Amino acid sequence: MDNWLKALLATACVAVIAGVGYFASLEYGAKYSSGAKTSELLERNKQTLRALDGN
């Protein structure tokens, strides 16, 4: 295999791995950010209040 083809393949692999890592970090940040946790807690509190109002 020619050296330029090996270099091209290696570059493509690095680009794919970097892209996957970038999107994984975005998902991780969205799931574990303080804003996401706050929103989740507020929604649970609203559900609890609705359940208590029904009784």
DAGIQUI-V735779 format. One line per field, one symbol per residue. psi: psi as a letter, one per 20 degrees, with the letter a starting at -180 (. if undefined). burial: 1 if it has 16 or more other ideal C-beta (glycine too) atoms within 10 Angstrom, else 0. Layout:
psi->???
burial->???
This chain:
psi->pqhhhggggggggggggggghghhhggghhhjqhggggggggghgghgghhhhh.
burial->0000000000000000000000000000000000000000000000000000000
